[in-house]
Amino acid sequence: MQSGSRDYVVVTFSPQPSVAEFLRRIVDEAGFAGQATSTVDDLRQTVHTLAPDAIVYEIGFPFTDNWHQLNDLRALATLRHVPFVITTADARELYRRVGVPAIELFRKPDDLTEIRTAVLDAIATTA
């Protein structure tokens, strides 16, 4: 087991680079080592390179594409055991899609304490 939360690597994803970076700053402020990604290819490469402990995945517009991408990503062998923490600005879309495997689902704005707790809980679930 790792000693402190800074030892945990958390990759953030959003199709909007500014949102991915915003989430990375939240993850960093929560005490994790964050890395932002904004394309699926970048996410795959970053996961391969860093072997993160968790992924904070933002579901944004276009919602259908993001949900399909999430399902495709969860099917990859390299991501099968990496927990996802899902966040979105659209609560209706989030609740409509609850069947997607996720430990926590958040509506924005993101709360630093909630994100930190969710990431630690997600990591503990897979440990």
Legacy VTK file of the C-alpha trace (Angstrom):
# vtk DataFile Version 3.0
C-alpha trace
ASCII
DATASET POLYDATA
POINTS 127 float
0.000 0.000 0.000
1.253 3.461 -0.808
2.071 5.813 2.046
0.296 9.062 1.170
-2.283 10.327 -1.281
0.463 12.162 -3.262
1.810 8.700 -4.095
-1.420 7.958 -6.006
-1.500 8.863 -9.676
-4.876 10.071 -10.939
-5.494 10.782 -14.614
-8.237 13.245 -15.463
-10.171 13.169 -18.717
-12.491 15.602 -20.440
-12.985 16.180 -24.169
-12.477 19.866 -23.357
-8.788 20.518 -22.562
-9.605 23.373 -20.172
-11.934 21.102 -18.158
-9.362 18.281 -18.114
-6.803 20.742 -16.751
-9.308 22.115 -14.218
-9.958 18.570 -12.966
-6.201 17.935 -12.787
-5.787 20.999 -10.584
-8.572 19.734 -8.323
-6.892 16.320 -8.124
-3.544 17.959 -7.341
-5.115 20.161 -4.664
-6.726 17.054 -3.185
-3.225 15.653 -2.697
-2.843 13.306 -5.669
-0.356 13.350 -8.540
-2.597 14.369 -11.439
-2.214 14.186 -15.196
-4.751 15.767 -17.585
-5.899 14.196 -20.866
-8.462 15.423 -23.372
-8.523 12.783 -26.107
-9.181 9.076 -25.839
-5.856 8.325 -27.540
-4.035 10.547 -25.046
-5.872 8.841 -22.183
-4.878 5.390 -23.447
-1.227 6.435 -23.856
-1.120 8.107 -20.445
-2.619 5.034 -18.773
-0.051 2.839 -20.520
2.795 5.130 -19.419
1.724 6.019 -15.871
-0.407 3.035 -14.741
-2.701 5.333 -12.728
-4.483 4.365 -9.550
-7.741 6.021 -10.698
-9.275 8.057 -13.515
-11.556 11.064 -13.014
-13.680 11.012 -16.187
-15.845 13.971 -17.154
-18.951 13.233 -19.180
-19.549 16.303 -21.323
-21.104 17.178 -24.634
-21.599 15.164 -26.787
-22.912 12.969 -23.985
-23.644 9.878 -26.073
-20.109 9.804 -27.486
-18.568 10.178 -24.022
-20.649 7.334 -22.572
-19.767 5.050 -25.500
-16.091 5.938 -25.118
-16.278 5.177 -21.404
-17.751 1.734 -22.083
-15.085 1.059 -24.712
-12.329 2.166 -22.328
-13.661 -0.015 -19.506
-13.445 -3.016 -21.846
-9.700 -2.541 -22.435
-7.483 -4.977 -20.548
-5.185 -2.139 -19.432
-8.109 -0.292 -17.825
-10.171 -3.171 -16.524
-8.834 -2.804 -12.968
-8.514 0.989 -12.884
-11.442 2.623 -11.066
-13.274 5.496 -12.731
-14.769 8.421 -10.824
-17.380 10.026 -13.070
-18.313 13.720 -13.066
-20.737 15.697 -15.234
-22.543 19.022 -15.403
-25.809 17.443 -16.600
-27.524 15.563 -13.759
-30.371 14.339 -16.003
-27.949 12.632 -18.352
-26.000 11.214 -15.436
-29.068 9.609 -13.842
-30.313 8.322 -17.193
-27.020 6.436 -17.649
-26.460 5.054 -14.146
-25.816 1.562 -15.573
-22.242 2.522 -16.544
-19.743 0.964 -14.082
-18.489 3.690 -11.777
-17.728 3.976 -8.073
-19.024 7.526 -7.696
-21.060 9.877 -9.861
-20.766 13.633 -9.293
-22.577 16.645 -10.567
-20.544 19.784 -11.049
-19.320 21.986 -9.538
-16.787 19.588 -8.114
-16.146 19.607 -4.399
-12.521 19.039 -3.437
-13.336 16.911 -0.388
-15.846 14.779 -2.315
-13.398 14.166 -5.156
-10.583 13.243 -2.748
-12.837 10.856 -0.809
-14.216 9.291 -3.990
-10.755 8.707 -5.455
-9.449 7.165 -2.217
-12.560 4.966 -1.967
-12.164 3.892 -5.603
-8.501 3.007 -5.066
-9.312 1.109 -1.862
-11.953 -0.903 -3.711
-9.375 -2.220 -6.177
-6.528 -2.694 -3.687
LINES 1 128
127 0 1 2 3 4 5 6 7 8 9 10 11 12 13 14 15 16 17 18 19 20 21 22 23 24 25 26 27 28 29 30 31 32 33 34 35 36 37 38 39 40 41 42 43 44 45 46 47 48 49 50 51 52 53 54 55 56 57 58 59 60 61 62 63 64 65 66 67 68 69 70 71 72 73 74 75 76 77 78 79 80 81 82 83 84 85 86 87 88 89 90 91 92 93 94 95 96 97 98 99 100 101 102 103 104 105 106 107 108 109 110 111 112 113 114 115 116 117 118 119 120 121 122 123 124 125 126
